[in-house]
Amino acid sequence: MRVVPFDPHLEEGAEIALDRLRRETREALTELAAVVAAGFPGDPRRCKPSFT
């Protein structure tokens, strides 16, 4: 679970302009994006087969 702090710009309910978010909110959203991306499958072309 990740906590995104209250931000008046998000409360507007309009299109999000990243430069209008508070620093703490941008950092929390960046951390959230990293957690989500970490769950993406790897590129199979980059995997080297292991022969044993």
Secondary structure as GFF3:
##gff-version 3
##sequence-region A 1 52
A	DSSP	alpha_helix	8	11	.	.	.	ID=ss1
A	DSSP	three_ten_helix	18	20	.	.	.	ID=ss2
A	DSSP	alpha_helix	23	38	.	.	.	ID=ss3
A	DSSP	three_ten_helix	44	46	.	.	.	ID=ss4
###
